[in-house]
Amino acid sequence: MSSYATEAKKKNPYSHTIKLPQTEFPLRADAARREKQFRHRCTDALYEWQLKNNRGPQFILHDGPPYANGDLHIGHFMNKVLKDIINRYQVMQGKRVVYIPGFDGHGLPIEQKALETLKGRDRDSLDPMEIRKLARNFALKAVARQTESFKEYAVMGDWTHPYMTLDPSYEANQLEIFKAMVEQGYIYRQNKPVYWSPSSRTALAEAELEYNEKHVSTSVYVKMQLTDESVARIGGAGKVSALVWTTTPWTLPANRAIAVHPDLEYVLIQVAENSESGSAGYQLLVGKDRLEAVSAMLPEGSTVAEVCMLNGKQLEGLSYSSAVSGKECPILLANYVTSDSGTGLVHSAPGHGQEDYDFGLANGIEIYAPVDDNGRFTSAAGVALAGMEVLGEGTRAVVAMLRDAGVLLHVQEFTHSYPYDWRTKKPIIQRATPQWFANVGSLKASASESLRDVKIFPEFGRRRLESFVAARSEWCISRQRVWGVPIPVFYNKSSGEPLLTAESISHVIGIIRERGTDAWWVLSTDDLLAPKYRSDGNTYVKGTDTMDVWFDSGSSWKLLEQVSERSEGAYADVYLEGTDQHRGWFQSSLLTSNAVRGVAPFRVLLTHGFTLDESRRKMS
């Protein structure tokens, strides 16, 4: 040790001559430990204090409930901090801030995460209450973790009394909204095509879709052979076929008609393939504007000769044999047919698309969809196809059948934008099933009108929200899952007719307010039926569908009626969420509030973007 170090250890004889202040402040800040000592005073205690001591008007920032399906990410942090900045500013303005955090505790994301915790057990063997218990426990644990994380962000709010969509009181309030919509005629049931997720085995709303720009589909040009009588009507000879084009070959077993435009021109052509193919000539009916494109698909060396010209009206009422089923089907008129692509003749399967469905209804055509919940062909599609996944081996099998039957003119793969289930990240299909809907078409006008009194920042958010509302005519609110709020409907065991009245719903609401939605699965149908219907001479069974989680969270404005002090009505001063909520919570809240009260539930709508990494990729 140096002599200097030795001297330093000795007491400095001059230290007593220096006058220093005496303080209890520690030498180091030690922020990691000491921050926790101040957090309560700056958050929970401040929240209670400002409610009691501020003398200004009430200010309500209504919290959009995050899914309780995992831990928080950077997007949650940005959203909650932005809300906290607004709330603290309002406190400094002397206002009494009401901020009740929310949690979305139902739905498929939670059910799937809960089922993933099972090791080596057959999930399909679980009864509904086992699944519900797993999902509830998973959601409550996630809420507890998320709450602790949010509190570590030092966000001020009523963390002791959050609202959760799985609380019995919340579920009962949600059903009150549903009942009001039933009474006003907004709710109906129909067998029609919906977005169906084979990977989730449930119907989806449009807000639950995302689009994969790199999806690969198979398109086919198929010859539908006309009946002898139809051939004679248009002056054809030999084998005459209407040529259709589709990008969904798996829907061909459900083909029930061909649509043509009344004002388009069509041409009947004679095709002579080269002698090496060994095939006889045949005639095709195609749109005049598509003749050049179709001719390019014929085998090399083929010749084409025009037989006659026809307009769409002359084709109405012709019949043909559907290529897969062999069923005799009609050619009918439709204004949506164009000559921009395809052949000018459109294959129609009313059970597999909204436009086809509307066309089918207008012409009395069967709404037919031989596909099951797993996205596989049923036996109704034929023994050769039964059990095959329509988007995989089923498509390949249909193409092979067409080729073997000699009716496949051309096949090709192409990459395009296609809807996917936003949770499973797998492709969806359109499939007709009996579902419950909310009639958005009847709500559009009032919803758009109510937005005139709302300040929206940034302004493009107004156009975005209005365009999403305007584009919808209906909202599929039923889901084929068990973890959620049940649609409180009963079905007549003999006729299948639904029983859904104000009285039947009110009785169920009373039970759920006391016992929660588990009661729907635990109690018997008689216990759930209102007394009036227990002895009306009919036998009923309870439904098994649950509500879309957007209906769950979109009902949260009902909470405002419990906390608002405003004489002019309950509303939030601010809704603040990411731009993705124009399709989600903003829209569902706007629609349900307008259906019941005729007003928007918010006065100011703020949207923010997403946190991006250095490559501009979303981090949440």
C-alpha positions in Angstrom: 0.0 0.0 0.0 1.4 3.5 -0.9 2.2 6.0 1.8 -0.5 8.3 0.2 -3.3 5.6 0.7 -2.1 5.1 4.3 -2.3 8.8 5.1 -5.8 9.0 3.5 -7.1 6.4 6.0 -6.1 8.7 8.9 -8.6 11.2 10.1 -8.3 14.5 8.4 -7.5 17.1 11.0 -9.4 19.8 9.1 -12.7 18.0 8.6 -14.3 19.7 11.6 -13.6 23.1 10.1 -16.0 22.5 7.1 -19.6 23.4 7.7 -21.9 21.0 5.7 -25.7 20.9 5.8 -27.4 18.1 7.7 -30.0 16.2 5.6 -31.9 12.9 5.6 -31.6 12.6 1.8 -29.6 9.5 0.9 -26.3 9.9 -0.9 -27.7 7.9 -3.9 -31.1 8.3 -5.7 -31.6 4.5 -5.7 -34.5 5.0 -8.1 -35.2 1.3 -8.7 -36.1 0.8 -5.1 -37.5 4.2 -4.1 -39.8 4.7 -7.1 -42.1 2.1 -5.6 -42.4 4.2 -2.4 -43.8 7.1 -4.4 -45.9 5.2 -6.9 -49.0 4.7 -4.8 -49.0 8.4 -3.8 -48.8 9.5 -7.5 -51.3 7.0 -8.8 -53.9 5.3 -6.6 -53.9 7.9 -3.9 -53.9 10.8 -6.4 -56.9 9.3 -8.2 -58.9 9.1 -4.9 -57.7 12.6 -3.9 -58.7 14.3 -7.1 -62.2 12.8 -7.0 -62.8 14.2 -3.5 -61.0 17.5 -3.7 -61.2 18.8 -7.3 -64.2 21.1 -7.8 -64.4 21.1 -11.6 -66.8 19.1 -13.8 -66.5 15.4 -14.3 -64.2 14.1 -17.1 -64.6 10.5 -18.3 -62.0 8.8 -20.5 -63.5 5.4 -21.2 -61.0 2.6 -21.5 -61.1 0.2 -24.4 -60.6 -3.3 -22.8 -57.5 -5.2 -23.9 -57.7 -8.9 -24.4 -56.8 -10.9 -21.3 -55.0 -13.5 -23.3 -51.4 -12.9 -22.4 -48.8 -10.4 -21.1 -48.5 -6.8 -22.2 -46.5 -5.5 -25.1 -45.1 -2.1 -26.2 -48.5 -1.2 -27.8 -50.3 -1.5 -24.5 -47.6 0.8 -22.9 -48.0 3.5 -25.5 -51.8 3.4 -25.3 -52.0 3.6 -21.5 -49.4 6.3 -21.2 -51.2 8.5 -23.7 -54.4 8.1 -21.7 -52.6 8.9 -18.5 -51.2 12.1 -20.0 -54.7 13.2 -20.8 -56.1 12.3 -17.4 -53.3 14.0 -15.5 -53.7 17.2 -17.5 -57.4 17.2 -16.8 -56.7 16.7 -13.1 -54.5 19.8 -13.2 -57.4 21.7 -14.8 -59.4 21.0 -11.7 -61.6 18.3 -13.2 -62.7 15.1 -11.5 -61.4 12.4 -13.7 -63.1 9.1 -14.0 -60.9 6.4 -15.4 -62.0 2.8 -14.9 -59.6 0.3 -16.6 -61.3 -2.5 -18.5 -60.4 -6.1 -19.5 -61.9 -8.2 -22.3 -62.3 -11.6 -20.8 -64.2 -13.7 -23.4 -63.7 -15.0 -26.8 -61.7 -17.4 -29.0 -58.2 -16.0 -28.3 -58.6 -16.8 -24.6 -60.3 -20.1 -25.2 -57.5 -21.2 -27.5 -54.7 -20.1 -25.1 -56.5 -21.9 -22.3 -56.7 -25.1 -24.3 -53.1 -24.9 -25.2 -52.3 -25.5 -21.5 -53.6 -29.0 -21.7 -50.9 -31.6 -22.3 -51.7 -34.8 -24.0 -55.4 -34.5 -23.6 -58.1 -34.7 -26.3 -59.6 -31.2 -26.3 -62.6 -32.4 -28.3 -63.6 -34.7 -25.3 -64.0 -31.7 -23.0 -67.5 -30.7 -22.0 -68.5 -27.0 -22.2 -68.1 -26.3 -18.5 -64.6 -27.8 -18.5 -63.6 -25.5 -21.3 -65.3 -22.5 -19.6 -63.5 -23.2 -16.3 -60.2 -23.4 -18.1 -60.8 -20.2 -20.0 -62.1 -18.3 -17.0 -59.0 -19.2 -14.9 -56.7 -18.3 -17.7 -58.4 -14.9 -18.2 -58.4 -14.0 -14.5 -54.7 -14.9 -14.2 -53.9 -12.8 -17.3 -56.0 -9.9 -15.8 -54.0 -10.1 -12.6 -50.6 -10.0 -14.5 -51.7 -7.2 -16.8 -53.0 -5.1 -13.8 -49.6 -5.4 -12.1 -47.8 -4.4 -15.3 -50.1 -1.4 -15.9 -49.6 -0.2 -12.3 -45.9 -0.4 -12.9 -46.4 2.0 -15.7 -47.6 4.4 -13.0 -51.0 4.8 -14.7 -53.5 6.6 -12.5 -57.0 5.0 -12.3 -59.4 2.9 -10.3 -57.4 -0.3 -10.4 -59.3 -1.7 -7.4 -62.6 -1.8 -9.3 -61.9 -2.4 -13.0 -64.6 -3.6 -15.3 -64.4 -7.0 -16.9 -66.6 -8.4 -19.6 -66.7 -11.7 -17.7 -68.3 -10.2 -14.6 -72.0 -11.3 -14.2 -73.2 -7.7 -13.8 -71.4 -6.7 -17.1 -72.8 -9.8 -18.9 -76.4 -9.0 -17.7 -76.0 -5.3 -18.9 -74.8 -6.6 -22.3 -77.9 -8.8 -22.6 -80.0 -5.8 -21.7 -78.6 -4.1 -24.8 -79.2 -7.2 -26.9 -82.8 -7.3 -25.6 -83.4 -3.7 -26.6 -82.0 -4.5 -30.1 -84.3 -7.5 -30.4 -87.3 -5.4 -29.4 -86.5 -2.8 -32.0 -86.2 -5.5 -34.7 -82.4 -5.2 -35.3 -81.7 -8.9 -34.5 -82.5 -11.7 -36.9 -81.5 -15.3 -37.9 -80.8 -16.4 -41.4 -79.1 -19.3 -43.3 -76.7 -17.3 -45.4 -73.0 -17.2 -46.3 -70.7 -15.9 -43.6 -66.9 -15.7 -43.2 -66.1 -19.1 -41.7 -62.8 -20.1 -40.1 -62.1 -23.8 -40.4 -59.1 -23.4 -38.1 -61.3 -21.8 -35.4 -64.5 -23.6 -36.3 -66.6 -20.5 -36.0 -68.2 -17.7 -38.0 -66.2 -14.4 -38.1 -67.2 -10.8 -38.5 -65.4 -8.7 -41.1 -63.4 -7.0 -38.3 -61.9 -10.3 -37.4 -60.2 -10.7 -40.9 -56.8 -9.8 -42.1 -55.6 -10.1 -45.7 -52.7 -12.1 -46.9 -51.3 -10.5 -50.0 -49.3 -13.6 -50.9 -52.1 -16.2 -50.9 -52.0 -18.6 -53.8 -55.3 -19.8 -55.3 -56.1 -22.1 -58.2 -58.3 -20.7 -61.0 -60.1 -22.9 -63.5 -62.0 -22.5 -66.8 -64.7 -25.1 -66.9 -67.1 -26.3 -69.6 -70.7 -26.6 -68.5 -72.5 -28.7 -71.1 -75.8 -27.4 -72.3 -78.9 -29.6 -72.6 -80.0 -30.7 -76.0 -83.0 -28.4 -75.9 -80.8 -25.4 -75.0 -78.4 -26.2 -77.8 -81.3 -26.2 -80.3 -82.6 -22.8 -78.9 -79.3 -21.0 -79.7 -78.6 -22.8 -83.0 -75.7 -24.8 -81.8 -74.6 -28.3 -82.9 -72.9 -31.2 -81.2 -71.4 -30.7 -77.8 -72.1 -27.1 -76.7 -70.8 -25.8 -73.4 -71.1 -22.5 -71.4 -67.5 -21.7 -70.3 -67.2 -20.4 -66.8 -64.2 -19.2 -64.7 -63.8 -19.4 -61.0 -61.0 -18.9 -58.5 -62.6 -21.2 -56.0 -62.9 -24.7 -57.7 -64.0 -26.2 -54.3 -67.3 -24.3 -54.7 -68.2 -26.1 -58.0 -70.0 -29.0 -56.2 -72.4 -26.3 -54.9 -72.9 -24.7 -58.4 -76.6 -24.0 -58.9 -76.7 -21.5 -61.8 -74.7 -19.5 -64.3 -75.2 -15.7 -64.3 -74.9 -13.6 -67.5 -75.4 -9.9 -68.0 -78.5 -9.0 -70.0 -76.8 -6.3 -72.0 -73.4 -8.0 -72.7 -72.8 -9.6 -76.1 -71.9 -13.3 -76.2 -70.5 -15.4 -79.0 -70.9 -19.1 -79.8 -67.7 -20.4 -81.3 -66.7 -23.7 -83.0 -63.4 -25.0 -81.7 -61.3 -27.4 -83.7 -58.2 -28.7 -81.8 -55.1 -30.0 -83.6 -55.3 -33.5 -85.0 -52.7 -34.8 -82.6 -55.0 -34.3 -79.6 -57.4 -36.8 -81.1 -60.4 -34.8 -79.8 -63.5 -33.9 -81.9 -64.6 -30.3 -82.3 -66.9 -28.7 -79.9 -68.7 -25.4 -79.4 -68.2 -22.9 -76.5 -70.4 -20.0 -75.4 -68.2 -17.1 -74.1 -68.4 -13.3 -73.7 -67.5 -11.5 -76.9 -65.0 -9.2 -75.1 -63.3 -12.3 -73.6 -62.9 -14.3 -76.8 -59.3 -13.3 -77.4 -58.3 -14.2 -73.9 -60.1 -17.5 -74.1 -58.7 -18.4 -77.5 -55.2 -18.0 -76.1 -55.9 -20.8 -73.6 -56.8 -23.4 -76.2 -54.3 -26.1 -77.2 -51.6 -25.0 -79.7 -52.8 -25.4 -83.2 -56.5 -25.0 -82.4 -58.8 -23.0 -84.7 -61.8 -20.9 -83.7 -64.7 -20.0 -85.9 -67.7 -17.8 -84.9 -71.0 -19.6 -85.2 -73.4 -16.8 -84.0 -73.8 -13.7 -81.8 -76.2 -13.6 -78.9 -77.0 -11.1 -76.2 -77.4 -12.0 -72.6 -81.2 -11.8 -72.7 -81.3 -14.6 -75.3 -79.4 -16.9 -72.9 -81.9 -16.5 -70.1 -83.6 -19.8 -69.3 -81.1 -22.1 -71.0 -80.1 -25.2 -69.0 -76.9 -27.0 -68.5 -75.5 -30.0 -66.6 -73.3 -28.8 -63.7 -69.8 -30.2 -64.1 -69.3 -31.8 -60.7 -72.8 -32.7 -59.5 -74.4 -33.4 -62.8 -77.5 -31.5 -61.7 -79.5 -29.6 -64.3 -79.2 -25.9 -63.6 -80.4 -22.7 -65.3 -78.6 -19.7 -66.9 -80.1 -16.5 -65.4 -79.6 -12.7 -65.7 -77.5 -10.7 -63.2 -76.3 -7.1 -63.4 -73.2 -7.7 -61.4 -71.6 -9.8 -64.3 -68.8 -8.0 -66.1 -66.5 -8.7 -69.0 -63.4 -7.4 -67.3 -62.1 -10.9 -66.5 -63.1 -14.5 -66.8 -65.4 -15.5 -69.6 -68.5 -13.2 -69.1 -70.4 -16.1 -67.6 -70.3 -16.5 -63.8 -70.5 -19.7 -61.9 -72.9 -19.2 -59.0 -72.9 -21.0 -55.7 -75.4 -19.2 -53.5 -74.2 -21.0 -50.4 -70.6 -19.7 -50.8 -70.7 -15.9 -51.3 -72.8 -12.8 -50.5 -73.3 -11.8 -54.2 -74.2 -15.3 -55.1 -76.6 -15.5 -52.1 -78.4 -12.4 -53.1 -78.6 -13.7 -56.7 -80.0 -17.0 -55.4 -82.6 -15.4 -53.2 -83.8 -13.2 -56.1 -84.2 -16.3 -58.3 -85.5 -18.8 -55.8 -82.3 -20.9 -56.0 -81.3 -23.4 -53.3 -78.8 -22.0 -50.7 -76.5 -25.0 -50.7 -73.1 -25.5 -49.0 -71.9 -29.1 -48.7 -69.0 -28.1 -46.3 -68.8 -28.9 -42.6 -67.5 -26.9 -39.6 -63.9 -28.1 -40.2 -63.9 -26.8 -43.8 -64.2 -30.3 -45.2 -66.7 -31.6 -47.9 -69.7 -33.5 -46.5 -71.1 -36.6 -48.1 -73.6 -34.4 -49.9 -70.7 -33.3 -52.2 -70.2 -36.9 -53.3 -68.4 -39.9 -52.0 -65.2 -39.1 -53.9 -64.9 -35.7 -52.1 -66.3 -36.4 -48.6 -63.9 -35.6 -45.8 -61.4 -33.6 -47.9 -60.3 -30.1 -46.8 -61.8 -27.8 -49.4 -58.8 -25.4 -49.4 -56.3 -28.3 -49.8 -56.8 -31.8 -51.1 -60.5 -31.0 -51.9 -59.5 -28.3 -54.4 -57.0 -30.7 -56.0 -59.6 -33.5 -56.2 -62.2 -31.2 -57.9 -59.6 -30.1 -60.5 -58.7 -33.8 -61.1 -62.4 -34.7 -61.5 -62.9 -31.9 -64.1 -59.8 -33.0 -66.0 -60.9 -36.6 -66.0 -64.4 -35.6 -67.2 -62.9 -33.6 -70.1 -64.5 -30.4 -69.0 -61.3 -28.6 -67.8 -60.2 -26.1 -70.4 -57.5 -24.4 -68.4 -56.0 -24.2 -64.9 -53.5 -21.9 -63.4 -52.3 -20.7 -60.0 -52.1 -17.1 -59.1 -51.1 -15.0 -56.1 -53.6 -12.4 -54.7 -55.0 -10.9 -51.5 -57.1 -13.3 -49.6 -58.9 -13.1 -46.2 -57.4 -14.9 -43.2 -58.5 -15.5 -39.6 -56.7 -12.8 -37.7 -56.2 -15.1 -34.7 -55.0 -18.4 -36.3 -53.4 -16.7 -39.3 -55.1 -19.3 -41.6 -57.4 -18.8 -44.6 -61.1 -18.6 -44.2 -64.0 -19.6 -46.5 -67.5 -18.3 -47.2 -70.1 -20.9 -46.1 -73.8 -20.7 -45.6 -74.8 -21.6 -42.0 -77.7 -20.5 -39.8 -76.4 -17.4 -37.9 -77.6 -14.5 -35.9 -77.2 -11.0 -37.3 -77.6 -7.4 -36.4 -79.1 -5.3 -39.2 -76.5 -2.6 -39.7 -78.2 -1.4 -42.8 -81.0 0.1 -40.6 -78.4 1.7 -38.3 -76.1 3.3 -40.9 -77.9 6.6 -41.2 -78.3 7.3 -37.4 -74.7 6.2 -36.8 -73.3 8.5 -39.4 -75.5 11.3 -38.2 -74.4 10.9 -34.6 -70.7 11.3 -35.7 -71.4 14.9 -36.8 -71.3 16.0 -33.1 -68.1 14.1 -32.4 -64.6 15.6 -32.7 -62.3 13.1 -34.3 -58.5 13.5 -34.3 -56.8 13.0 -36.7 -59.5 14.0 -39.2 -58.8 11.0 -41.5 -60.2 8.9 -38.7 -63.7 10.2 -39.5 -63.5 9.1 -43.1 -62.1 5.8 -42.1 -64.9 5.1 -39.5 -67.7 6.3 -41.7 -66.5 4.2 -44.6 -66.4 1.0 -42.5 -69.9 1.7 -41.3 -71.2 2.5 -44.7 -69.7 -0.7 -46.2 -71.6 -2.9 -43.8 -75.2 -4.1 -44.2 -75.1 -6.6 -41.4 -73.1 -7.8 -38.5 -72.8 -11.5 -37.8 -72.9 -11.7 -34.0 -73.1 -15.4 -33.4 -70.1 -17.6 -32.7 -69.8 -21.3 -32.4 -67.7 -21.3 -29.2 -68.5 -21.9 -25.5 -66.4 -19.2 -23.8 -68.6 -16.2 -24.1 -72.0 -14.7 -23.4 -74.7 -17.0 -24.7 -77.3 -15.8 -27.2 -80.3 -16.4 -25.0 -82.4 -18.1 -27.6 -84.5 -21.3 -27.4 -85.6 -23.4 -30.3 -88.8 -25.3 -30.8 -87.8 -29.0 -30.8 -90.3 -29.9 -33.5 -90.2 -26.9 -35.9 -86.8 -25.4 -35.1 -88.4 -22.0 -34.8 -86.5 -19.7 -32.4 -88.0 -18.3 -29.2 -86.5 -14.9 -28.6 -88.8 -12.4 -26.9 -88.4 -9.6 -24.4 -90.0 -11.8 -21.7 -87.8 -14.8 -22.4 -84.6 -12.7 -22.5 -85.5 -10.8 -19.3 -85.9 -14.0 -17.4 -82.5 -15.2 -18.5 -80.9 -11.8 -17.6 -82.2 -12.1 -14.1 -80.6 -15.5 -13.7 -77.3 -14.4 -15.2 -77.1 -11.2 -13.1 -77.2 -13.5 -10.1 -75.2 -16.6 -11.3 -73.2 -15.5 -14.3 -73.3 -17.0 -17.8 -72.3 -20.4 -16.5 -75.9 -20.8 -15.6 -76.8 -21.2 -19.3 -74.8 -24.4 -19.5 -75.5 -25.7 -16.0 -79.3 -25.2 -15.7 -81.9 -27.1 -17.5 -83.9 -25.6 -20.3 -87.0 -25.5 -18.1 -85.1 -23.5 -15.4 -84.0 -21.0 -18.0 -87.4 -20.6 -19.7 -89.7 -17.9 -18.5 -92.7 -19.4 -16.7 -95.0 -18.3 -19.5 -93.3 -20.7 -21.9 -92.9 -23.7 -19.6 -96.4 -24.9 -20.2 -97.3 -23.5 -23.6 -97.5 -27.0 -25.2 -94.1 -26.8 -26.9 -90.8 -28.4 -26.1 -87.8 -26.2 -26.4 -84.0 -26.7 -26.4 -81.5 -23.9 -25.6 -79.2 -22.6 -28.2 -75.4 -23.1 -28.1 -74.1 -20.0 -29.9 -72.2 -17.2 -28.0 -71.9 -13.6 -28.9 -69.1 -12.0 -31.0 -66.6 -10.5 -28.5 -67.0 -7.1 -30.4 -70.5 -7.1 -29.1 -69.1 -7.8 -25.6 -66.7 -4.9 -25.6 -69.0 -2.7 -27.7 -71.5 -2.8 -24.8 -69.1 -1.2 -22.4 -70.7 2.2 -22.8 -73.5 0.8 -20.5 -71.0 1.4 -17.7 -71.1 5.1 -18.4 -74.7 5.2 -17.2 -73.5 4.0 -13.8 -70.7 6.6 -13.3 -71.9 9.7 -15.3 -73.3 12.7 -13.4 -74.4 14.5 -16.6 -78.0 15.4 -16.8 -77.9 15.5 -20.6 -77.0 11.8 -20.8 -74.2 9.3 -20.3 -71.3 9.6 -22.6 -67.5 9.6 -22.5 -65.5 12.7 -23.1 -62.8 10.7 -24.8 -62.3 7.3 -26.5 -58.6 6.8 -27.3 -57.3 3.7 -29.1 -55.2 2.6 -32.1 -56.3 3.0 -35.7 -57.3 -0.7 -35.9 -60.3 0.1 -33.7 -62.1 1.9 -36.5 -63.1 -1.6 -37.6 -63.4 -2.9 -34.0 -64.3 -1.3 -30.7 -65.1 2.2 -32.1 -67.5 0.7 -34.6 -69.2 -1.8 -32.3 -69.6 0.8 -29.6 -71.1 3.3 -32.1 -73.5 0.7 -33.5 -74.9 -0.7 -30.2 -75.2 2.8 -28.7 -77.1 4.1 -31.7 -79.3 1.0 -31.8 -80.4 1.5 -28.2 -80.0 5.3 -27.5 -79.6 6.9 -31.0 -76.4 8.7 -30.0 -72.6 8.1 -30.1 -71.1 7.0 -26.8 -68.2 9.5 -27.1 -67.7 13.2 -27.7 -64.0 13.1 -28.8 -62.4 10.2 -30.7 -58.7 10.0 -30.7 -56.6 7.5 -32.6 -52.9 6.8 -32.5 -50.6 4.7 -34.7 -48.4 1.8 -33.7 -45.0 1.5 -32.3 -42.6 0.5 -35.0 -39.1 -1.0 -35.0 -36.1 0.3 -37.0 -37.5 -1.5 -40.1 -41.0 0.1 -39.6 -42.5 -3.2 -38.5 -45.3 -3.1 -36.0 -44.0 -4.2 -32.6 -47.4 -5.1 -31.1 
